[in-house]
Amino acid sequence: MTIFAETWEASEYQYRNKANLKTLPANHLGKLAELKFDFIEYKAHQLISCHLYERMTIHCMNQYGLFKDLYRPECLDAQYYFKTCVELNSAYGIQKKYFPEHFVGSPYARPVPQFQQLGL
């Protein structure tokens, strides 16, 4: 268990009564192997959401320069994963802030009874 809730449960980001077409991705550690240079990555950074992709992008910029890294496919992928991860986290954050009852893991979520269960 972490102190600052740096890890997350997938059930906390599932809608209670809607179809989930987009979910928050777990950090894909296999993408580290795509980079063609070695760098030191700490285990603590791998648990924080989006931080792994940010570190990959920064290491690409440090290795290839600010303008040459745009032509490397693995660096383009790292930038895309980081941008997508940040956008998804901000969208889910707004939804969890203003509409917490829509998510399964929320204490405000109540099951919707079926008509047969009402006994009417």
N, CA and C atoms as a LAMMPS dump frame, in Angstrom:
ITEM: TIMESTEP
0
ITEM: NUMBER OF ATOMS
360
ITEM: BOX BOUNDS ff ff ff
-5.0000000000000000e+02 5.0000000000000000e+02
-5.0000000000000000e+02 5.0000000000000000e+02
-5.0000000000000000e+02 5.0000000000000000e+02
ITEM: ATOMS id mol type element x y z
1 1 1 N 0.84 -1.179 0
2 1 2 C 0 0 0
3 1 3 C 0.884 1.24 0
4 2 1 N 0.534 2.193 -0.81
5 2 2 C 1.33 3.408 -0.887
6 2 3 C 0.719 4.49 0.008
7 3 1 N 1.52 5.469 0.309
8 3 2 C 1.07 6.539 1.202
9 3 3 C 0.217 7.553 0.451
10 4 1 N 0.621 7.936 -0.715
11 4 2 C -0.034 9.026 -1.433
12 4 3 C -0.967 8.564 -2.553
13 5 1 N -1.417 7.318 -2.52
14 5 2 C -2.327 6.762 -3.527
15 5 3 C -1.776 6.956 -4.939
16 6 1 N -0.517 6.586 -5.132
17 6 2 C 0.114 6.743 -6.437
18 6 3 C -0.333 5.647 -7.404
19 7 1 N -0.723 4.517 -6.862
20 7 2 C -1.246 3.461 -7.713
21 7 3 C -2.76 3.551 -7.717
22 8 1 N -3.382 2.87 -8.646
23 8 2 C -4.832 2.964 -8.768
24 8 3 C -5.416 1.613 -9.1
25 9 1 N -6.663 1.459 -8.764
26 9 2 C -7.397 0.25 -9.083
27 9 3 C -8.246 0.51 -10.314
28 10 1 N -8.311 -0.451 -11.208
29 10 2 C -9.089 -0.274 -12.427
30 10 3 C -10.577 -0.152 -12.127
31 11 1 N -11.045 -0.776 -11.037
32 11 2 C -12.474 -0.712 -10.71
33 11 3 C -12.905 0.693 -10.283
34 12 1 N -11.969 1.505 -9.837
35 12 2 C -12.323 2.867 -9.438
36 12 3 C -12.627 3.759 -10.637
37 13 1 N -12.253 3.324 -11.828
38 13 2 C -12.458 4.126 -13.036
39 13 3 C -13.405 3.439 -14.016
40 14 1 N -14.273 2.578 -13.498
41 14 2 C -15.28 1.949 -14.337
42 14 3 C -16.629 2.562 -14.014
43 15 1 N -17.388 2.835 -15.044
44 15 2 C -18.705 3.419 -14.836
45 15 3 C -19.66 2.372 -14.292
46 16 1 N -20.593 2.841 -13.498
47 16 2 C -21.552 1.939 -12.867
48 16 3 C -22.598 1.453 -13.858
49 17 1 N -23.138 2.341 -14.68
50 17 2 C -24.231 1.95 -15.56
51 17 3 C -24.021 2.41 -17.004
52 18 1 N -22.782 2.612 -17.394
53 18 2 C -22.467 3.016 -18.76
54 18 3 C -21.407 2.083 -19.325
55 19 1 N -21.347 2.007 -20.622
56 19 2 C -20.308 1.2 -21.268
57 19 3 C -18.991 1.963 -21.241
58 20 1 N -17.936 1.271 -20.861
59 20 2 C -16.601 1.873 -20.833
60 20 3 C -15.954 1.69 -22.196
61 21 1 N -15.858 2.761 -22.957
62 21 2 C -15.184 2.672 -24.241
63 21 3 C -13.722 3.059 -24.122
64 22 1 N -13.353 3.786 -23.084
65 22 2 C -11.979 4.22 -22.856
66 22 3 C -11.669 3.991 -21.389
67 23 1 N -10.522 3.451 -21.094
68 23 2 C -10.116 3.244 -19.707
69 23 3 C -8.734 3.841 -19.502
70 24 1 N -8.374 4.027 -18.26
71 24 2 C -7.023 4.502 -17.961
72 24 3 C -6.045 3.361 -18.164
73 25 1 N -5.005 3.576 -18.953
74 25 2 C -4.063 2.479 -19.199
75 25 3 C -3.066 2.34 -18.054
76 26 1 N -2.706 1.105 -17.776
77 26 2 C -1.603 0.88 -16.85
78 26 3 C -0.314 1.203 -17.596
79 27 1 N 0.722 1.555 -16.864
80 27 2 C 1.996 1.865 -17.51
81 27 3 C 2.511 0.631 -18.225
82 28 1 N 2.823 0.782 -19.477
83 28 2 C 3.274 -0.331 -20.302
84 28 3 C 4.798 -0.377 -20.255
85 29 1 N 5.316 -1.245 -19.386
86 29 2 C 6.764 -1.3 -19.163
87 29 3 C 7.512 -1.894 -20.345
88 30 1 N 6.826 -2.593 -21.22
89 30 2 C 7.474 -3.157 -22.393
90 30 3 C 7.941 -2.097 -23.376
91 31 1 N 7.378 -0.897 -23.277
92 31 2 C 7.779 0.187 -24.177
93 31 3 C 9.187 0.692 -23.872
94 32 1 N 9.684 0.421 -22.668
95 32 2 C 11.057 0.823 -22.336
96 32 3 C 12.068 0.111 -23.218
97 33 1 N 11.758 -1.115 -23.605
98 33 2 C 12.691 -1.893 -24.424
99 33 3 C 12.779 -1.36 -25.849
100 34 1 N 11.797 -0.569 -26.279
101 34 2 C 11.828 -0.036 -27.642
102 34 3 C 12.875 1.059 -27.823
103 35 1 N 13.215 1.743 -26.738
104 35 2 C 14.235 2.79 -26.847
105 35 3 C 15.581 2.146 -27.11
106 36 1 N 16.336 2.704 -28.015
107 36 2 C 17.566 2.073 -28.482
108 36 3 C 18.803 2.499 -27.693
109 37 1 N 18.593 3.123 -26.563
110 37 2 C 19.718 3.509 -25.707
111 37 3 C 19.379 3.128 -24.278
112 38 1 N 20.409 3.02 -23.448
113 38 2 C 20.214 2.613 -22.061
114 38 3 C 20.098 3.835 -21.163
115 39 1 N 19.198 3.747 -20.231
116 39 2 C 19.117 4.753 -19.179
117 39 3 C 18.581 4.077 -17.927
118 40 1 N 18.832 4.688 -16.796
119 40 2 C 18.437 4.112 -15.512
120 40 3 C 17.023 4.577 -15.185
121 41 1 N 16.147 3.631 -14.951
122 41 2 C 14.771 3.948 -14.578
123 41 3 C 14.488 3.301 -13.223
124 42 1 N 13.996 4.07 -12.297
125 42 2 C 13.75 3.594 -10.943
126 42 3 C 12.384 2.929 -10.856
127 43 1 N 12.27 1.932 -10.003
128 43 2 C 11.008 1.205 -9.846
129 43 3 C 9.895 2.117 -9.336
130 44 1 N 10.217 3.083 -8.503
131 44 2 C 9.185 3.968 -7.96
132 44 3 C 8.517 4.787 -9.058
133 45 1 N 9.244 5.12 -10.101
134 45 2 C 8.675 5.904 -11.197
135 45 3 C 7.719 5.081 -12.043
136 46 1 N 7.845 3.771 -12.001
137 46 2 C 7.019 2.925 -12.853
138 46 3 C 5.595 2.796 -12.347
139 47 1 N 5.347 3.128 -11.081
140 47 2 C 4.012 2.991 -10.517
141 47 3 C 3.169 4.245 -10.698
142 48 1 N 3.799 5.393 -10.856
143 48 2 C 3.059 6.649 -10.962
144 48 3 C 2.483 6.759 -12.366
145 49 1 N 1.245 7.142 -12.425
146 49 2 C 0.569 7.233 -13.713
147 49 3 C 1.227 8.287 -14.598
148 50 1 N 1.473 7.975 -15.833
149 50 2 C 2.023 8.841 -16.891
150 50 3 C 3.49 9.212 -16.693
151 51 1 N 4.047 8.967 -15.541
152 51 2 C 5.412 9.428 -15.291
153 51 3 C 6.432 8.645 -16.123
154 52 1 N 6.156 7.383 -16.369
155 52 2 C 7.075 6.567 -17.163
156 52 3 C 7.192 7.12 -18.582
157 53 1 N 6.07 7.523 -19.171
158 53 2 C 6.087 8.061 -20.531
159 53 3 C 6.76 9.434 -20.57
160 54 1 N 6.584 10.206 -19.515
161 54 2 C 7.268 11.503 -19.448
162 54 3 C 8.77 11.312 -19.377
163 55 1 N 9.21 10.35 -18.568
164 55 2 C 10.648 10.076 -18.46
165 55 3 C 11.216 9.572 -19.792
166 56 1 N 10.447 8.751 -20.497
167 56 2 C 10.903 8.272 -21.796
168 56 3 C 11.064 9.43 -22.777
169 57 1 N 10.123 10.365 -22.768
170 57 2 C 10.192 11.521 -23.663
171 57 3 C 11.385 12.403 -23.319
172 58 1 N 11.607 12.629 -22.046
173 58 2 C 12.738 13.468 -21.617
174 58 3 C 14.066 12.813 -21.978
175 59 1 N 14.155 11.492 -21.8
176 59 2 C 15.397 10.805 -22.167
177 59 3 C 15.63 10.835 -23.67
178 60 1 N 14.565 10.779 -24.454
179 60 2 C 14.726 10.905 -25.915
180 60 3 C 15.253 12.29 -26.269
181 61 1 N 14.726 13.308 -25.634
182 61 2 C 15.196 14.67 -25.914
183 61 3 C 16.64 14.847 -25.481
184 62 1 N 17.018 14.247 -24.356
185 62 2 C 18.406 14.35 -23.904
186 62 3 C 19.352 13.567 -24.809
187 63 1 N 18.893 12.455 -25.342
188 63 2 C 19.758 11.614 -26.159
189 63 3 C 19.905 12.156 -27.576
190 64 1 N 18.808 12.562 -28.199
191 64 2 C 18.836 12.931 -29.607
192 64 3 C 18.72 14.42 -29.867
193 65 1 N 18.443 15.195 -28.851
194 65 2 C 18.25 16.627 -29.049
195 65 3 C 16.77 16.959 -29.208
196 66 1 N 16.477 18.224 -29.099
197 66 2 C 15.082 18.645 -29.091
198 66 3 C 14.417 18.485 -30.442
199 67 1 N 15.141 18.634 -31.528
200 67 2 C 14.528 18.61 -32.851
201 67 3 C 14.72 17.282 -33.577
202 68 1 N 15.818 16.566 -33.292
203 68 2 C 16.057 15.3 -33.985
204 68 3 C 15.198 14.167 -33.441
205 69 1 N 14.742 14.294 -32.196
206 69 2 C 13.957 13.188 -31.634
207 69 3 C 12.577 13.107 -32.264
208 70 1 N 12.151 14.133 -32.964
209 70 2 C 10.835 14.093 -33.589
210 70 3 C 10.79 13.106 -34.744
211 71 1 N 11.943 12.717 -35.28
212 71 2 C 11.991 11.81 -36.412
213 71 3 C 12.19 10.355 -36.008
214 72 1 N 12.341 10.091 -34.732
215 72 2 C 12.523 8.724 -34.25
216 72 3 C 11.154 8.139 -33.886
217 73 1 N 10.795 6.989 -34.427
218 73 2 C 9.459 6.437 -34.152
219 73 3 C 9.227 6.098 -32.686
220 74 1 N 10.251 5.577 -32.008
221 74 2 C 10.057 5.217 -30.604
222 74 3 C 9.862 6.451 -29.73
223 75 1 N 10.496 7.555 -30.103
224 75 2 C 10.32 8.79 -29.344
225 75 3 C 8.965 9.432 -29.647
226 76 1 N 8.525 9.309 -30.881
227 76 2 C 7.18 9.78 -31.227
228 76 3 C 6.122 9.002 -30.459
229 77 1 N 6.333 7.693 -30.32
230 77 2 C 5.394 6.884 -29.553
231 77 3 C 5.375 7.307 -28.086
232 78 1 N 6.54 7.552 -27.506
233 78 2 C 6.6 7.973 -26.106
234 78 3 C 5.871 9.3 -25.903
235 79 1 N 6.053 10.235 -26.832
236 79 2 C 5.338 11.518 -26.727
237 79 3 C 3.832 11.313 -26.844
238 80 1 N 3.419 10.444 -27.75
239 80 2 C 1.991 10.191 -27.935
240 80 3 C 1.385 9.531 -26.694
241 81 1 N 2.087 8.544 -26.114
242 81 2 C 1.586 7.877 -24.915
243 81 3 C 1.472 8.862 -23.757
244 82 1 N 2.451 9.754 -23.622
245 82 2 C 2.404 10.731 -22.538
246 82 3 C 1.236 11.698 -22.721
247 83 1 N 1.072 12.194 -23.933
248 83 2 C -0.019 13.142 -24.194
249 83 3 C -1.384 12.483 -23.967
250 84 1 N -1.565 11.27 -24.451
251 84 2 C -2.823 10.555 -24.279
252 84 3 C -3.093 10.238 -22.817
253 85 1 N -2.072 9.841 -22.099
254 85 2 C -2.222 9.509 -20.689
255 85 3 C -2.638 10.732 -19.876
256 86 1 N -2.031 11.867 -20.144
257 86 2 C -2.381 13.092 -19.42
258 86 3 C -3.813 13.518 -19.738
259 87 1 N -4.199 13.426 -21.006
260 87 2 C -5.562 13.811 -21.38
261 87 3 C -6.607 12.9 -20.735
262 88 1 N -6.339 11.588 -20.725
263 88 2 C -7.285 10.668 -20.097
264 88 3 C -7.384 10.892 -18.598
265 89 1 N -6.246 11.113 -17.939
266 89 2 C -6.268 11.347 -16.503
267 89 3 C -6.994 12.637 -16.154
268 90 1 N -6.817 13.679 -16.956
269 90 2 C -7.52 14.929 -16.652
270 90 3 C -9.02 14.782 -16.884
271 91 1 N -9.422 14.047 -17.915
272 91 2 C -10.854 13.845 -18.171
273 91 3 C -11.496 13.019 -17.058
274 92 1 N -10.838 11.94 -16.657
275 92 2 C -11.386 11.135 -15.571
276 92 3 C -11.354 11.888 -14.248
277 93 1 N -10.353 12.73 -14.036
278 93 2 C -10.282 13.514 -12.812
279 93 3 C -11.447 14.475 -12.692
280 94 1 N -11.808 15.133 -13.784
281 94 2 C -12.955 16.042 -13.765
282 94 3 C -14.24 15.264 -13.503
283 95 1 N -14.379 14.111 -14.135
284 95 2 C -15.584 13.313 -13.926
285 95 3 C -15.676 12.787 -12.5
286 96 1 N -14.541 12.361 -11.923
287 96 2 C -14.563 11.872 -10.539
288 96 3 C -14.8 12.996 -9.542
289 97 1 N -14.425 14.216 -9.901
290 97 2 C -14.624 15.339 -8.995
291 97 3 C -16.083 15.784 -8.966
292 98 1 N -16.68 15.923 -10.132
293 98 2 C -18.031 16.477 -10.198
294 98 3 C -19.136 15.426 -10.259
295 99 1 N -18.83 14.221 -10.7
296 99 2 C -19.833 13.163 -10.796
297 99 3 C -19.308 11.863 -10.186
298 100 1 N -19.013 11.833 -8.885
299 100 2 C -18.43 10.61 -8.3
300 100 3 C -19.405 9.446 -8.245
301 101 1 N -20.703 9.729 -8.291
302 101 2 C -21.684 8.649 -8.18
303 101 3 C -21.747 7.776 -9.428
304 102 1 N -21.12 8.179 -10.501
305 102 2 C -21.152 7.394 -11.741
306 102 3 C -20.152 6.245 -11.745
307 103 1 N -19.229 6.205 -10.79
308 103 2 C -18.169 5.198 -10.797
309 103 3 C -18.454 4.086 -9.794
310 104 1 N -17.984 2.882 -10.116
311 104 2 C -18.257 1.701 -9.299
312 104 3 C -17.6 1.816 -7.922
313 105 1 N -16.384 2.273 -7.864
314 105 2 C -15.643 2.304 -6.609
315 105 3 C -15.999 3.451 -5.683
316 106 1 N -16.943 4.277 -6.043
317 106 2 C -17.295 5.445 -5.243
318 106 3 C -18.262 5.065 -4.121
319 107 1 N -18.1 5.66 -2.94
320 107 2 C -19.083 5.392 -1.874
321 107 3 C -20.448 6.006 -2.178
322 108 1 N -20.514 6.92 -3.12
323 108 2 C -21.784 7.537 -3.499
324 108 3 C -22.561 6.698 -4.509
325 109 1 N -21.936 5.697 -5.088
326 109 2 C -22.6 4.874 -6.1
327 109 3 C -23.573 3.917 -5.417
328 110 1 N -24.763 3.867 -5.935
329 110 2 C -25.778 2.946 -5.429
330 110 3 C -26.215 2.056 -6.579
331 111 1 N -26.48 0.8 -6.275
332 111 2 C -26.967 -0.063 -7.351
333 111 3 C -28.366 0.362 -7.784
334 112 1 N -28.626 0.27 -9.04
335 112 2 C -29.939 0.606 -9.578
336 112 3 C -30.788 -0.649 -9.523
337 113 1 N -31.904 -0.625 -8.752
338 113 2 C -32.719 -1.84 -8.658
339 113 3 C -33.47 -2.118 -9.952
340 114 1 N -33.639 -3.377 -10.245
341 114 2 C -34.442 -3.79 -11.383
342 114 3 C -35.92 -3.718 -11.012
343 115 1 N -36.769 -3.683 -11.999
344 115 2 C -38.196 -3.536 -11.761
345 115 3 C -38.75 -4.722 -10.968
346 116 1 N -38.21 -5.93 -11.227
347 116 2 C -38.692 -7.114 -10.517
348 116 3 C -38.307 -7.087 -9.046
349 117 1 N -37.222 -6.43 -8.702
350 117 2 C -36.774 -6.374 -7.321
351 117 3 C -37.585 -5.419 -6.461
352 118 1 N -38.314 -4.523 -7.089
353 118 2 C -39.089 -3.544 -6.34
354 118 3 C -40.356 -4.145 -5.731
355 119 1 N -40.798 -5.245 -6.286
356 119 2 C -41.982 -5.904 -5.744
357 119 3 C -43.263 -5.148 -6.054
358 120 1 N -43.289 -4.444 -7.12
359 120 2 C -44.5 -3.705 -7.49
360 120 3 C -45.377 -4.476 -8.44
